[in-house]
Amino acid sequence: ITLIDLMPISGQGTDVVRIVVGQRGRVSMRMDLLFRLGYGAIVPWVRAIDGGIEAVAGPDALRLVTPVETHGEGLSTVSRFSVGAGERVPFVLTWSPSHLPDPGHVDPEKALAESEAGWRVWSDRCTVTGPYRDIVQRSLITLKALTYQPTGGIVAAATTSLPERIGGVRNWDYRICWLRDATFTLYSLMSAGYSEEARDWTHWLLRAVAGDPSQLQILYGIAGERRLPEIELDWLPGYEGSRPVRVGNAASRQLQLDVYGEVMDALHLARTVGLASTEAGWALQRKLMGYLEKIWEEPDEGIWEVRGPRRHFTHSKVMAWVAFDRAVKAVEQFGLNGPADRWRSVRDRIHTSVCREGFDAALGAFVQFYGSKEVDASLLMLPLVGFLPATDPRILGTVRAIEQSLIRDGFVARYSTHSAIDGLPPGEGAFLACSFWLADNYALQGRYPEAIALFDHLSGLANDVGLLSEEYDPVAKRLVGNFPQAFTHVSLINTALNLTAPRGPAEQRKEQ
């Protein structure tokens, strides 16, 4: 047999379709369906309906439509059937608000044909050529599938609480939109010919951050929601015993200076590539800069969302520099109205601060935070955003220090979790995006054989359908963390373009 699973690409429904296809002989099959709502806490009322069954509890209704008979066994729904060569047995599972009428049945074969055609048309828009076209296209499809079509928001991953370490506590909800991904995502979409998706993402970004700049968050819901309280679901055992399972994310309340740089960088890129820029959008950016001017000297939780004390993270200061740099360039390149002289002054002060306080002469490298003696993979971003050239001796020393202290089993760790900097027990997989950043640095330094070898190694970790998670466990040789992870796929796309395009995203971003 063959199993075909899909979510229909057309229509407004929330459906999952499975078609069991007989290939040869006759195969006896059993289908088990355990209806649970409220993250597994609620046993719904299940009843037979025309052509299937319905499960209802509170605001939620689930309907299973199938031509095969079903019956209850305990608290499960079971079906026993057989499928012969050339036969196709469909199942359609649909969610809807329980107080609304039945949304109507989906024709599974029509849904399959429309979805296949729709994805082919969408994929054909990809303008990427060269040896990495197929894996880049697979990653672009993943980004599209992680997009909430009504708003343009792109979630970080489709899952919550898949552990960064099996049996550990680093289990987070990633069904949320991170501002940190903004510029990387825009580069990947625009460079591959998907300007419509890039425009929708830019519009989502502007709506999400609109309002008082002091209330800027690092992450938002798919429609721009701000209240994302973190709740632990103590009745769930977790993936392979990894507890707790969390819904929501407390990092939404953190101060992270880097997001100001990401927002300004993304909107500057959008303006550079011709995406519509409004007067109101620039007014919002000016307000963000006014607030950042007041707070850039404060400590924060940093890019890795540490749950320990705030510190003066070097990467955070660099991204604050990016914010003022892009604000100055918006005035210089596009004639927008703004206090460019004052912004230049702040930009220069930040640059001086980072080079003085964030660089350790004895180590010969930039460090994780002011006064630290350890490096951090986020420092690989410094040449990628144009803070210093990739061939600057201080960057070369930083890359060398990262190679010496953070590469484990061929992968770059974010930082040493044994230092307890993040307020959590030590141990996690290798954060895949960091290894792609190292490949980007190699490319900018002219170390192309090393960059290509590292990229090929990383892209080869994808599963049988080309998907990557947030991290990789080199000991267990398995993907770990939430899945599929947008940031990993975006990093793959950008690195592939850095290795093959005449001017890849790294060259463009550091020069813009």
HELIX and SHEET records of a PDB file:
HELIX    1   1 PRO A  108  ASP A  124  1                                  17    
HELIX    2   2 ARG A  133  ALA A  145  1                                  13    
HELIX    3   3 LEU A  179  ASP A  181  5                                   3    
HELIX    4   4 ALA A  182  SER A  191  1                                  10    
HELIX    5   5 SER A  195  VAL A  209  1                                  15    
HELIX    6   6 PRO A  213  GLN A  215  5                                   3    
HELIX    7   7 TYR A  239  GLY A  241  5                                   3    
HELIX    8   8 ALA A  250  ARG A  253  5                                   4    
HELIX    9   9 ASP A  258  THR A  272  1                                  15    
HELIX   10  10 GLU A  279  ILE A  295  1                                  17    
HELIX   11  11 THR A  314  PHE A  334  1                                  21    
HELIX   12  12 ALA A  340  GLU A  357  1                                  18    
HELIX   13  13 ALA A  377  LEU A  380  5                                   4    
HELIX   14  14 MET A  381  LEU A  384  1                                   4    
HELIX   15  15 PRO A  393  SER A  405  1                                  13    
HELIX   16  16 THR A  417  SER A  419  5                                   3    
HELIX   17  17 LEU A  432  LEU A  444  1                                  13    
HELIX   18  18 TYR A  448  SER A  459  1                                  12    
HELIX   19  19 ALA A  486  THR A  500  1                                  15    
HELIX   20  20 PRO A  505  GLU A  511  1                                   7    
SHEET    1   A 6 THR A   2  LEU A   6  0                                        
SHEET    2   A 6 THR A  14  VAL A  21 -1                                        
SHEET    3   A 6 ARG A  88  PRO A  97 -1                                        
SHEET    4   A 6 ASP A  60  VAL A  65 -1                                        
SHEET    5   A 6 GLY A  52  ALA A  57 -1                                        
SHEET    6   A 6 TRP A  45  ILE A  49 -1                                        
SHEET    1   B 3 ARG A  26  LEU A  33  0                                        
SHEET    2   B 3 SER A  76  GLY A  84 -1                                        
SHEET    3   B 3 HIS A  71  GLU A  73 -1                                        
SHEET    1   C 2 THR A 147  TYR A 148  0                                        
SHEET    2   C 2 GLY A 153  ILE A 154 -1                                        
SHEET    1   D 2 CYS A 177  TRP A 178  0                                        
SHEET    2   D 2 LEU A 219  TYR A 220 -1                                        
SHEET    1   E 2 ILE A 231  GLU A 232  0                                        
SHEET    2   E 2 ARG A 246  VAL A 247 -1                                        
SHEET    1   F 2 PHE A 359  ASP A 360  0                                        
SHEET    2   F 2 ALA A 365  PHE A 366 -1                                        
SHEET    1   G 2 ILE A 407  ARG A 408  0                                        
SHEET    2   G 2 PHE A 411  VAL A 412 -1                                        
SHEET    1   H 3 ALA A 430  PHE A 431  0                                        
SHEET    2   H 3 GLU A 471  ASP A 473 -1                                        
SHEET    3   H 3 ARG A 478  VAL A 480 -1                                        
END                                                                             
